[in-house]
Amino acid sequence: LRLELRAQQMAKNWERVLTLIPSLEKRKILDKPVVSHLRRQAHTELLKQYGHDLRTLRDYWQRLSADQKKDPALTAVAAQCFAAAGGSEEASRLIEDGLTREWDPALLSVYADCAGTDVHRQLAIAERWLQTHPGDATLLLTLGRLCARQALWGKSRSYLEASLAIESTHTVHLELAQL
């Protein structure tokens, strides 16, 4: 089973990897954290694989269990795939739901990239988050990026500078330079 698992991973046959996981669990060949990582990796790769077609991506996302949909890492990948496939509104809603369940800076960092037609709504939601997470550098960066998309240059600069004051990162410097 271990050899087959490695072979399927190398062949990028992620559906088969997912079908092997129950056997690996049942026989206690791998520890739970390793199994969890394998499952996340397979779903991540399948999301990316299906990410070119919005309908297929939706179908695959719907097939995932409720627990898998709550995984911030999977949600971030799914949101990126939805945004790339033209489903920006779905992507932003996935992130909003995920952040409502559990605050995760990595998931938040994808939020500005999922800007669809209603950036104003996203901006309002992110500003509400600022009330409960005032010192979050990633949130301030996200707000700065959203404001820049709305051509709110002064507000964008304020948010980016506030983010920079909390945590000096390459990304914030780049955003400020582009602004």
N, C-alpha and C positions, 0 to 999 in steps of 0.2 A: 504493500500500500504506500509506503514511503517513497519507493522508487517510482511508482506510478504518479504519485502526487508531484514529485520533482519533474518528471517528464511532461506532465500536463501543464505545469507552470511554465516550463521552458517553451512549450509549444503554444503558450498563451491560449489554452483551451479552458477558459475560466468557468464555463458551464460544467465541464467535467470535474474541475476542482471542487465546485460546490456539491456535486453528487458524491464525491469521495469523503467529504468532511464528516457526514454522519457515521460512516464506517470507522473512520479514525477516532471519533469520539467514543463510539460504542466499545471499541477495543482498547481504549485508553492509551493509544499510541502517542498522542501529543497532549501536552498540558492545555488547560482551558484558555489561558492567555494566548497561546500559540494558535489554537483553533479559532479564537476570536479574531486574531490578526489576519489569519488566512481568509476567513469569511469576508472581512472588511476589504481586503486586497482584491478578492475575486469580484465582489460587488462594485468596487471602485473601477476596476478595469472594464467590467461589463457596461457600467454607466458611460464611460468614455467611449466604448465601442459603439453603443447605441446612440450616442450623443449627436450623431449627424442627422437623425430623423426625429423630429419632435413627437410624432405619434408613437413610434417604437419606444422612445425614451419614456413617455408617459405610461405606456403599458408596463414597461419594466419597473418603473417606480411604484406603480400600483400593486405589483406582485410582491414587493418587499413587505416583510412583517412590520408591525407597528414599532417594535423595538429597534429594528434596523433603520427605520425612518427617523428615529429619535437620535441616532448617532450623529454628532456634529460633523465628524469628518466626512461621512457619506452624504450628509445634507449639503455640505460645502461643494463637494464634487458634483452632486446632482444639480445644484443651483448654477454652477459654472457651465455645465452641459446644457441646461435649459436655456440659459442666456445666449450661449453660442448658437443654439438651434433656433433662436427667434422667440423663445418663450420667456422674455424678461420679467413679465408680470408674475408668472408662476415661480420663477427663480426668486424674486424678491419676497414673495409670500412664503416660500419654503424657509428662507432665512429668518423672516419675521417670526414664524411659528417656532423655529428652532431656538431662537434667542428668547422667546417667551418661556420656553421650557427650561432652558439652561443658557446662561450667559457664557459665550465662548468667543474670545477675541479673534480666533482663526476664522470662525464662521462670519463674524462681523466684517472682517477685512474683505470679504467677497461681495458685500452688500452694495457698495458703490459701483461695482462692475456690472451689476444686474439692473442698472438704470434703464427702465423702459420708457413708455410714453408719459407716465405719471411720476416724474421725479419730484414734483412738489409734494405729493403724498408721502413718498419715501423720506423726504427731508423733514416733514412734520413728525413722522414716526421716530426718526433718529433724534430729533430734538427732544422728544418726550423721553427717550432713553437717557438722554444727557441729565435729566433730573435725578435719575436713580444711579447713574454711573458718571458723576461729574469729572473724575480724574482719569478717565480711561483714554489713553493716548490714541488707541486704535479707533475709538468712537469719534474723537475729535478729527482725526485724519479722514475718516469716512464722511463726516459732516463737511469738511473742507472740500472734498472731492465732489460731493453732491451739490454744494453751493456753486462750485466752478461750472458744473454742467448747466446750472440755471443762470449763469452769467452774473452771479452775486459775488463780484470780485472782492469787495471789502470784507464781507462776511466770511468768504472762503479763506482769505488771508488770516483773519482773526483766529479761525478754527485751526488752521495749519500751524500758526505760530504758537497757539496754546498746546497743541500736540507736541510740537518741537520742545517746548519748555518742560514738558513732562518726560519725554523720551526722544532723544535725538537719534533718528534713524535715516538711513539713506533714502527711503521712500518719501519721507516728509520733506527732506531737502529737495528731492527731485520734483515733487508736486509744487513746492514754493517756486522753484526755478521756472517751471512750466507756466505757472500762474503769472 
